[in-house]
Amino acid sequence: MEIIKLRDEYIKLGQALKAVGLVDSGVEAKDVIVNGEVKVNGAPEFQRGKKLYENDIVEFDGKKILIQK
């Protein structure tokens, strides 16, 4: 599981996918999110700008990202 340490109150979903290298660009992030390939806390998420806060878990391509402070 990858861990993202928050520098601010939240990080946006597209930024989180890019930060850990699961996608190469914002366009790719948008595509996988809009296609329903990304889950946040177990539910499909379709908003690239979804704000992620401490303890949120993102799942994509068999990998998980944990958001921490």
Secondary structure, 3 states (H helix, E strand, C coil): CEEEECCCCCEEHHHHHHHCCCCCCHHHHHHHHHCCCCEECCEECCCCCCEECCCCEEEECCEEEEEEC
